Amino acid sequence: MSIDPKTTAVVLIEYQNDFTSDGGGLHGAVAEVMDKTNMLDNTAKVVDAAREAGATVMHAPITFAEGYNELSNHPYGILKGVVDGNVFVKGTWGAEIIDSLAPQEGDIVVEGKRGLDTFASTNLDFILRNKGITTLVLGGFLTNCCVESTMRSGYENGYQVITLSDCVAATSVEEHDNALSYDFPMFSKPMTSSEFVDELG
């Protein structure tokens, strides 16, 4: 398949220091899979190719006000881990997008992400429809959490979803591999970064 850059958006989910960088609050949990997939270098190549081809590049960071008042008093599951780790707090280094993938002129930063599915609490769908985007290309964190949630919603909302299998990471190789093997093919067209770049018309 040839991918039309004019109707394609690359959505980068949570490439923030708390995940991506030494010293980040959650970096230790994802470092092994990041190394295995070489996701930062692969993502940089995808973004460069997307910008050059004229595709839309979007950044979807998750941030909370200090004190996490946007969440319930008794968060559980993955969001409890965010609160307990005191990560992704607005205005902190940990919440900033990693320098190597910082938004450039012409990129779009999706606002309002407070949960797992990038569609749920943001203006993502509004922007995509206004721009005539029909193909959604996903990379980021976590393979089996925010990336997977966004993938499923994109699929349900009628977008052609491409997941970049070597531009994602999870907190264990087992979780990562399980998502890629069993979940991603059901709700997307998994590709490597190089396959995507090759097909970007």
Helices and strands as residue ranges (DSSP letters): G 5-7, E 8-13, H 17-20, H 27-37, H 39-53, E 56-60, H 78-85, G 93-95, G 99-101, E 108-109, H 124-130, E 135-141, H 146-156, E 160-169, H 173-178, I 179-183, H 184-187, E 189-191, H 193-199
